[in-house]
């Protein structure tokens, strides 16, 4: 969805001399354009990504050590080594492209040392425009950690109250503009919605009589929210969050086995490379800034339909991005995850207790022995 959204932004000039985009053209907005825009709902896909992230991170916390300090250390360390190797690798690729070809998504000033440092720290994500969402990811990690520990002590209100507060704030311009473009800081509540889906989704889904019908309704609602409510409404984001959380909970806890082994393998493959795919997908935007519009204008003037051209570019963009994402996952992400686990678990696991020797004269010498249990190392993703 994100890749199609990016490709659909590619401009060309129509027969009347007006600049258009491959998807959502002005003037002759057809049913095909509407379907393409729904399938290429990149902003909605990011909302779903936030919900799914909140869901999975809550699972990580629940599977972590019972000791709050150990759990916090493993969780936050795991987040750093899960995100930053791919972030730095992606920035390196964009820098290499700029140095070798002069092509970029921004101006040359953004490749000065100070700007490179700000991009690497995600303070000003201008070189790779999609990294704004990772700003929210980094902020969400300690937020979810605190909410989870509060939930362990106070129950549902500890999750519902932050969700309600963040939701209310999301309808204000000041809150949304706390970080730079696309001014979407208000979407933070989507992470908490994913947390709620994990903590209470199983209980709710098990009570549903027709989970498949509910899944169909949620999918349809997610697809039609922007065309019906509006493409940039606060209410749209909220509804997409609700539908996204519903979809995640139903797929995780409902009776939905994989349709086939091959389909499951394909889904697992896309799931593994999805983070790098998302980070690297703006590479497909580079031709938009460097001359492809002239070729598209010629092709469309010769009779090619804009949506057909868009489909061809989409296939090429996905193939290239998937290849790069697969390489980055295997050689950057996976080693980073393993290294992060080694550090977080190794430094947070206390030494096993030393057994106390039996006291003399006991009828049962085993009664005074300290029972040694394996130390739970937790899990990290």
C-alpha positions in Angstrom: 0.0 0.0 0.0 2.8 2.4 0.8 4.7 1.5 -2.4 1.6 2.0 -4.5 1.0 5.3 -2.7 4.5 6.5 -3.6 4.2 5.4 -7.2 0.8 7.0 -7.6 2.3 10.4 -6.8 4.4 10.3 -10.0 3.5 13.4 -12.0 3.0 13.8 -15.8 1.5 16.4 -18.1 -1.9 15.6 -19.8 -3.0 16.6 -23.2 -4.4 19.9 -21.9 -1.0 20.9 -20.4 -2.1 20.3 -16.8 0.2 18.4 -14.4 -1.5 15.3 -13.1 -0.6 12.3 -11.0 -0.9 8.6 -12.0 -3.5 8.0 -9.2 -6.2 10.4 -8.1 -6.0 12.6 -11.2 -8.1 15.7 -11.2 -10.9 16.3 -13.7 -11.7 12.7 -14.7 -11.6 10.9 -11.4 -13.0 7.4 -12.3 -14.0 4.3 -10.4 -10.6 2.8 -11.4 -8.9 5.8 -9.7 -11.0 5.3 -6.6 -10.0 1.7 -6.3 -6.3 2.4 -7.0 -6.4 5.1 -4.3 -7.9 2.7 -1.8 -5.3 0.0 -2.6 -2.6 2.7 -2.4 -3.8 4.2 0.9 -0.3 4.7 2.3 -1.3 6.9 5.2 -3.8 4.3 6.3 -1.2 1.6 6.0 1.0 3.5 8.4 -1.9 3.7 10.9 -2.2 -0.1 10.7 1.6 -0.3 11.2 1.3 1.7 14.4 -1.5 -0.6 15.7 0.4 -3.7 14.8 3.5 -2.4 16.5 1.6 -1.7 19.7 0.2 -5.2 19.6 3.5 -6.9 19.0 5.5 -4.8 21.5 2.9 -5.6 24.2 3.4 -9.3 23.5 7.2 -8.7 23.9 6.7 -7.1 27.3 4.4 -9.8 28.5 6.9 -12.5 27.4 9.7 -10.6 29.1 11.2 -11.2 32.6 8.9 -10.7 35.5 11.4 -8.3 37.1 10.5 -4.8 35.9 14.1 -3.6 35.6 15.2 -6.6 33.6 12.2 -6.3 31.4 12.7 -2.6 30.8 16.3 -3.0 29.9 15.7 -5.9 27.5 12.7 -4.2 25.9 14.4 -0.8 25.3 17.7 -2.3 24.3 15.9 -4.6 21.9 14.1 -1.6 20.4 17.3 0.3 19.7 19.0 -2.7 18.0 15.9 -3.6 16.2 15.4 -0.2 14.6 18.8 1.5 14.3 20.9 -0.9 12.2 18.3 -0.7 9.4 17.9 3.0 9.8 21.6 3.7 9.5 22.0 1.2 6.6 19.1 2.9 4.8 20.6 6.3 5.3 23.9 5.0 4.0 22.2 3.8 0.8 20.6 7.2 0.2 23.9 8.9 0.9 25.7 6.6 -1.6 23.1 7.3 -4.3 23.5 11.0 -3.8 27.3 10.9 -3.9 27.4 8.6 -7.0 24.6 10.2 -9.0 23.6 13.5 -7.3 20.0 12.2 -7.0 18.1 12.6 -3.8 14.6 13.4 -2.4 15.8 16.6 -0.9 18.4 19.3 -1.4 22.1 18.9 -1.2 22.3 20.9 2.0 20.6 17.9 3.8 23.8 15.9 3.2 26.0 18.1 5.3 27.5 16.6 8.5 25.1 18.4 10.9 22.0 17.4 8.9 23.3 13.8 8.5 23.6 13.6 12.3 20.1 14.9 12.8 18.7 12.4 10.3 20.6 9.5 12.0 19.1 10.6 15.3 15.6 10.9 13.7 15.4 14.5 14.9 14.9 15.7 11.3 14.1 12.9 8.9 14.5 14.7 5.6 16.7 12.3 3.6 14.3 9.4 3.8 10.9 10.9 4.2 9.1 7.9 5.7 11.3 7.9 8.8 9.0 10.4 10.4 7.0 7.4 11.6 10.1 6.0 13.3 10.2 9.1 15.4 6.8 8.0 16.8 8.1 4.4 17.2 11.0 5.6 19.4 8.6 7.8 21.5 6.1 5.0 21.7 8.5 2.4 23.2 8.9 4.0 26.7 5.3 5.1 26.6 4.1 1.5 26.1 6.5 0.3 28.7 5.1 2.7 31.3 1.5 1.9 30.4 2.2 -1.8 30.6 3.6 -1.6 34.1 0.7 0.6 35.1 -1.7 -2.0 33.6 -0.1 -4.7 35.7 -0.9 -2.8 38.8 -4.2 -0.9 38.0 -5.7 -3.0 35.2 -7.8 -1.6 32.2 -8.0 2.0 33.4 -4.2 2.3 33.1 -4.6 1.7 29.3 -7.9 3.3 28.6 -7.1 6.6 30.2 -3.9 7.3 28.1 -5.8 6.1 25.0 -8.6 8.6 25.7 -6.3 11.4 26.5 -4.1 10.9 23.4 -7.3 10.5 21.2 -8.7 13.9 22.5 -5.3 15.6 21.9 -5.1 14.2 18.4 -8.0 16.5 17.4 -5.9 19.6 18.1 -3.5 21.2 15.7 -0.9 22.0 18.3 -0.5 18.4 19.4 -0.3 17.1 15.8 2.4 19.7 15.0 4.8 18.7 17.9 7.0 17.1 15.3 7.6 18.1 11.7 6.0 17.0 8.4 3.6 15.3 7.9 2.5 16.7 11.3 1.0 13.5 12.5 2.1 13.3 16.1 -1.5 12.9 17.1 -1.5 9.3 15.7 0.4 8.2 18.9 -2.9 6.7 20.3 -2.8 4.0 17.6 0.0 2.3 19.5 -2.2 2.1 22.6 -5.0 0.8 20.5 -2.7 -2.1 19.4 -1.9 -2.7 23.1 -5.6 -2.9 23.9 -6.1 -5.3 21.0 -3.4 -7.6 22.5 -4.5 -7.4 26.1 -8.3 -7.8 25.6 -8.7 -9.0 22.0 -8.6 -12.7 22.7 -11.4 -12.4 25.3 -13.6 -10.4 22.9 -12.9 -12.5 19.8 -13.7 -15.7 21.6 -17.2 -14.4 22.4 -18.0 -13.5 18.7 -20.4 -15.9 16.9 -19.2 -15.0 13.4 -15.6 -13.8 13.5 -15.2 -14.2 9.7 -18.1 -11.8 9.2 -16.6 -9.3 11.6 -13.3 -9.6 9.8 -15.0 -8.8 6.5 -16.7 -5.8 8.0 -13.5 -4.5 9.5 -11.6 -4.9 6.2 -14.4 -3.2 4.3 -14.6 -0.4 6.9 -10.8 0.1 6.7 -10.9 0.3 2.9 -13.9 2.7 2.7 -13.2 5.1 5.6 -11.1 7.6 3.7 -13.4 7.7 0.5 -16.5 8.2 2.7 -15.3 10.3 5.7 -12.4 12.1 4.1 -8.8 11.5 3.1 -7.3 13.6 5.8 -9.9 13.9 8.6 -9.1 13.3 12.2 -12.2 11.1 12.3 -10.7 9.0 9.5 -7.5 8.3 11.4 -9.5 7.3 14.5 -11.8 4.9 12.5 -8.9 3.4 10.7 -7.3 2.8 14.1 -10.4 1.0 15.3 -10.7 -1.1 12.2 -7.0 -1.8 12.2 -7.1 -3.0 15.8 -10.1 -5.2 15.0 -8.4 -6.8 12.1 -5.2 -7.5 14.1 -7.1 -9.0 17.0 -9.3 -11.2 14.7 -6.3 -12.5 12.7 -4.3 -13.2 15.9 -7.0 -14.8 18.0 -9.7 -15.9 15.5 -10.1 -19.2 13.7 -8.1 -18.2 10.6 -5.6 -20.8 9.6 -3.3 -20.1 6.5 -5.1 -20.8 3.3 -2.1 -22.7 1.9 1.4 -23.5 2.8 2.8 -21.4 -0.2 0.6 -18.4 0.8 1.8 -18.7 4.4 5.5 -18.8 3.3 4.9 -15.7 1.0 3.3 -13.8 3.9 6.1 -14.8 6.3 8.7 -13.6 3.7 7.0 -10.2 3.3 6.6 -10.0 7.0 10.3 -10.5 7.6 11.4 -7.9 5.1 8.6 -5.5 5.8 10.6 -3.1 8.0 13.4 -2.7 5.5 10.9 -2.6 2.6 9.1 0.3 4.3 12.4 2.2 4.9 13.7 1.6 1.3 10.4 2.1 -0.5 11.1 5.9 -1.1 13.9 4.9 -3.5 11.1 4.4 -6.0 10.4 8.2 -5.6 13.8 9.1 -6.9 12.8 8.9 -10.6 10.0 11.3 -9.9 12.5 14.0 -9.1 14.9 13.2 -12.0 13.2 13.1 -15.4 10.8 10.2 -15.5 7.8 12.5 -15.9 8.8 13.4 -19.4 8.8 9.7 -20.4 5.5 9.1 -18.7 4.0 12.1 -20.5 5.1 10.7 -23.8 3.8 7.3 -23.1 0.4 8.6 -21.9 0.1 10.9 -24.9 0.7 7.9 -27.1 -2.4 6.2 -25.6 -1.1 4.4 -22.5 -3.6 4.5 -19.6 -2.2 6.2 -16.5 -3.3 3.4 -14.2 -1.6 0.8 -16.5 1.6 2.8 -16.4 1.2 3.0 -12.6 0.8 -0.7 -12.4 4.0 -1.3 -14.4 6.0 1.1 -12.3 4.5 -0.5 -9.1 5.7 -4.0 -10.1 9.2 -2.7 -10.9 9.3 -0.7 -7.6 8.2 -3.6 -5.5 10.7 -6.0 -7.2 13.6 -3.6 -6.6 12.6 -2.7 -3.1 12.0 -6.3 -2.1 15.4 -7.4 -3.3 17.1 -4.5 -1.4 15.0 -5.2 1.7 15.9 -8.9 1.6 19.6 -8.1 1.5 19.2 -5.6 4.3 17.2 -7.9 6.5 19.7 -10.7 6.2 22.9 -8.8 6.5 21.9 -5.8 8.7 18.6 -6.4 10.6 19.1 -10.0 11.6 22.7 -9.5 12.9 21.5 -6.4 14.8 18.7 -8.3 16.4 21.0 -11.1 17.5 23.6 -8.6 18.9 20.9 -6.7 20.7 19.6 -9.9 22.3 23.1 -10.9 23.4 23.7 -7.5 25.1 20.3 -7.1 26.7 20.0 -10.6 28.0 23.6 -11.0 29.0 23.8 -7.8 31.0 20.4 -8.1 32.6 20.5 -11.8 33.7 21.7 -12.2 37.3 24.0 -15.0 38.3 22.3 -18.2 39.4 22.1 -18.5 43.2 24.6 -20.7 44.9 23.0 -23.7 46.7 23.2 -23.7 50.5 24.8 -26.8 51.9 22.6 -29.0 54.1 22.8 -28.5 57.8 24.1 -31.4 59.8 21.7 -33.6 61.6 18.7 -33.1 59.4 16.5 -36.1 58.8 16.0 -35.0 55.2 19.2 -33.4 53.9 17.3 -32.1 50.8 15.0 -29.8 52.8 17.6 -27.0 53.3 18.8 -26.9 49.7 18.0 -23.7 47.8 15.9 -24.7 44.8 17.8 -23.4 41.7 15.4 -22.5 38.8 16.6 -21.5 35.4 16.6 -17.7 35.1 14.0 -16.5 32.6 15.9 -14.5 29.9 12.8 -13.2 28.2 12.2 -12.7 24.5 12.9 -9.8 22.2 12.0 -8.9 18.7 
